Amino acid sequence: MKRVGAKNTPVFRIVVADSRSPRDGKFIEEIGVYHPLKQGENYTIKLDRAQYWISKGAQASDTVASFIKKATKVAPVATAA
């Protein structure tokens, strides 16, 4: 997660980055946004892109993994009939 936003009003961008990159440094792709001070639904995530990167070997942080888990429960993948 890449921190953006003003002092005392944090906003995080959920990004795919190399583990050697600094927290707010170079990233590969932005896949979502997290507003920790907002009540209720405080994140958006591109679930298909997150699952794609995880299938390629990316490891989600604990926070991002919980967002993916919640998003999967809310919008289950449609199965072919």
N, C-alpha and C positions, 0 to 999 in steps of 0.2 A: 504494500500500500504506500502510495506516494502522498505526502502531506502537502496540502495547499490551503489557501484561506488566510485570513488575517489573524493577528494575535488574539487569543482567547475565543476564537470562532473557527475551530478546525474543520476542514473538509478533507477527505481522503479520496484519491483516485485509486481504483483497484486496477493494478497493472500487472503485466507479465514482464518479468525482468530477469536477467542473469543474476545468479546469487552473488557474484563478485561486484555488481554495480552498487553504488551508494543508494540509500533509501530514496532520496529525491533526485537521483541521477538518471542516466540513460535507461530507457525501457523499450521493450519490443512492441507491446500493444496495450492500449487502454481498454479494459473490458467492463468497467463499472465505476460507480461513485458511491461514497458512504458519507452521510451527514450525521455524526454522532450526537449532536445536540438536538436534532429534530425528533419529535415524538412519533410513535407509530411506525409506518413503513419508511425507514430512514436510509435505504440503500436501493440501488438499481444495479443489475448485473446481466451481462449477455451470457446467458446460461450455455448456449451452444458453443460459444468461443471458449468459455471456461472448461467445459468438458473436452473440447478439442485439445487444449493445451495440457490438460491432465493426462489425456491419452498419449500425448507425446513425451510424457515423463516429468512434467512440471509438478512441483509440490506446493500446494496451497498453504498459506499460514492458517493458524487456528481460527482466526476471525473470518477469513475469506471462506474457509471450509464450512463454517456454520452458515454463512450466507448462501452458499451453494446448496447445502442440505435443506434450508428453509425454502429456497426457490424451487427445488426439485419437488418438495411436498405440495407447494402451491400450484405449480404447473407441471403435472406429470407428462412425460413424453407419450405421444399418441402411438398406439401400436397398429400395425397394418392388419387388416381383416382378411 
